Amino acid sequence: MNRKVEVIMSEYVQPFEDQVNEMLVIADNPKVTYSTGIYNGKLLFIAFVECDA
């Protein structure tokens, strides 16, 4: 079984949630890991969506 990981990053919550939800609809057997980070002084919301390829 092949697995793939999509990384979604945004500094804005609403587009971030929308992008993650879109991925979860089409992902097969998804596993999501959330994180935050700072890049160039901006807070980023990060999601790693791991799913069957």
Residue pairs with C-beta under 8 A, 6 or more apart in sequence:
1 52
2 52
2 53
3 50
3 51
3 52
3 53
4 50
4 51
4 52
4 53
5 48
5 49
5 50
6 23
6 27
6 48
6 49
6 51
7 46
7 47
7 48
7 49
8 16
8 19
8 20
8 23
8 46
8 47
8 49
9 16
9 44
9 45
9 46
10 16
10 19
10 44
10 45
11 42
11 43
11 44
11 45
13 45
16 45
16 47
19 47
20 32
20 47
20 49
23 30
23 47
23 49
23 51
24 30
24 32
24 49
27 49
27 51
27 52
28 51
28 52
29 51
29 52
30 49
30 50
30 51
31 49
31 50
31 51
32 47
32 48
32 49
32 50
33 47
33 48
33 50
34 45
34 46
34 47
35 46
35 47
35 48
36 43
36 44
36 45
36 46
37 43
37 44
37 46
38 44
